[in-house]
Amino acid sequence: MISQVLEALAAWIQGVISAMGYAGVGGLMAIESACIPLPSEVIMPFAGSLVPARFSLWGVGLAGAIGCVVGSIPAYYLGAHGGRALVLKYGRYILLSKEHLDWAETFFQRRGDVTVFVARLLPVVRTFIAFPAGVARMPMGKFIAYTFAGSLPWCLGLAWVGMKLGEHIDQLKPWFHRFDAVLVVVGLLAVAWFVRKQLKARRALS
């Protein structure tokens, strides 16, 4: 059942990129950066597999990074306007607490620029980083600059992997389903690590 859902999601991502080109890449990455866990690990490699037949590597990387910025802005403003109230009311359902909120605000006030840049280079965390940045009221100019700076190498790297895989598409076709399974396992492990870490933090604070 899960594998069928994931296959359908991957097929939808491929269909959007095939139909919309660079705009599809940017739009999908915008969704991923708006605190919606749409896997960039599927979006960017597929786009990269279409280099050079349809896209350029730098074009795909820039489209993805711009999409990350566009999607991050609504998440930023959600955090900036009403973010604290949302966390206090619903945060426990996503493993966030008042203590986490206080920590995020203090941390971003001191070195928010570095936090956003580094987080954009990390799986899982990159999807949600805009919200605490907004809660902490990180200056918008810095937020956009560091979001773009961190997103570009991430998008370029994944697109490059897809481009290299695309060069050997005929040989790799029999392995595609196994490769998808590996990506799913890695993603689930990353989510499990994040949940375990947050649960341990909550127990330590209680």
N, C-alpha and C positions, 0 to 999 in steps of 0.2 A: 504493500500500500504506500509506504513512505517513498520507495524507489519510484513508483509510478507518478507520485506528486512531483518529485524532484525532476524526473524526466520531462514532465509537462511544463514545469517552470523553465527548464533549460531550453525547451523547444520554443516557448513563448519569447524568451530573451533573444534567441537567434532570429525569430521571426521579426521582432521589432527592429533589430539592427539591420537585417536584410532589407526591410521595407523603408526605413527612415535614414539609413546611413549615419553620418556623424551626429545628426540630431538625435537619433535613436540611442547612440552611445552616451551622449550627454544627458539625455532624459533619464535613462536607466540609472546612471551614476548619481543623478540628482535624487532619485527615489532612495537609493542606498544611503545617501548622506543625510536624509531627512528622518533619521532614526527608524527606518524601515529596513529590516535585515534582508535586502535583496543582494545576493552574493556577487561582489565585484570579481571574485575568483572565477566566475563563469562569464560575466559580461566582457571583461577586458581581454581574456585570452581568445574568446570567439572573435571579437573585433580584430584582434591582432592576426588571426588566421586568414583574414581577408586582405592582408598586406602581402604583396603590392598590387594584387589583382584589382582591388577596389579602393583601398585606403592607403594612406601613407602612415608610417609608424608614428611620426611626430603629430600628424593630424589626429590620429586615434588617441594618443596620450593627452593632447591638449583638450580634445572634446571631453574626455573623461574627467580631467582636472577641473575644467570649467563647470561641468555638471556637478562635481562635488561641491564647488563653491555655491552654486545656485541652490542646491538642495539643503546646504547647511544653514543658509540664511533664515528660512522659516523656523528651523529647529532652534536656532540661536534666539530668535525673537520669542518663541514659545517659552524658552527658559528665562528670558529677560522680563517678560510680562506675565506674571502669574506662575512662574516656574516654582517658586518656593511653596506656594499654596498647593500646587499639584503634587509635589513630592510629599508634603506633609500628609496629604489626604490619600494618595494612591501609591506612594513610593514603595510601601512594603510589598506590593504585588510584583514589583520588578527589582526587589532586593535593594532599594535605596531608603535611607533613613535620614532624619534630621542631622545626625552627626556627619553623615556623608556629605550632606548639603553644606554644612558649615565648613567642613574640610575643603570641599571643592571651591567655595568662595575665597577662602584664605589662600589656597594654593594658586588660583588663577590671578589673584591680586599681586602675588609675588613674582610668578614666572609663567603666566598664562601663555605667552607666545611660544615658549619652548614646549609646553605641554601639548598644544594644538599641533605643532609641527611633528613631534615624535608620534603622537597618537595616530596621525594620518598615515603613518608607515606600518601600523600594527593591525592585524586582523581583529574582527569583533569590536574592539575599542573604537576604531575609526568611525564606525557607524553611529555611535552615540555621543561623540565628544562635543558636538556643537551645543547640546543642551546645557551641560554644566558651564560651558564658556559663556552662554547667555545669562545663566543664573549669576555668574560672577561679574557680569557686565564688562567683559573684556572689550577694549576699544574696537569698534567695527573695522576700522582700517587695518589694524594688526590682525584681527581675526581672519579677514579675507585674504590678506597677504600670506599668512602662515598656513592657512587651509590650502591655498593653491600650491605653495612651495612644498608642502608635505604630500599632497595628492599627486602631483606631477610624476615624481619618480615611482610611486606605487603603480599608477596607471601605465606608465611607460614600461615598467618591468614586467607586469602581467601581459601587456600587449606583445612585448618582445618574445615571451615564452610562447604565446599563441602563434606568433609569426613563425617561430622555429618549428613548432609542431605542424603548422600548415604546410611547411616545405616538404614534409614527409607524410602528407595526409593519407596517401594510398596504403603505405605500410602500417599506419597507426589505426586505421579504421576498425580492425578487429579488436583493438584494445580500448576503444572509446568508453564503453560501458564500464569497464574495470577502472579506468581513469576517473570517471564520474564518481564511482563508489569511493575511491580514495579521497577525493575532494570532500565528499559528504562526511566521511569518517573524521577527517582533519577538522572540518567545521564543527562537528558535534563535540569533538574533544576540546576545541577552543571554548565553546560555549560552556561545557561542563567545568572546565578550569575556572572560568569567570564566575559561575554560580557558586562553586565550592569556595572560592576566595571571598566572595561577598558574604556567604553564610558564616564563615569563620570570623570575619570582621564583625558581623552583627552579634555573634556569641561573645566576642571579646568585649564589646561595648555594653552588653547587658549585665 
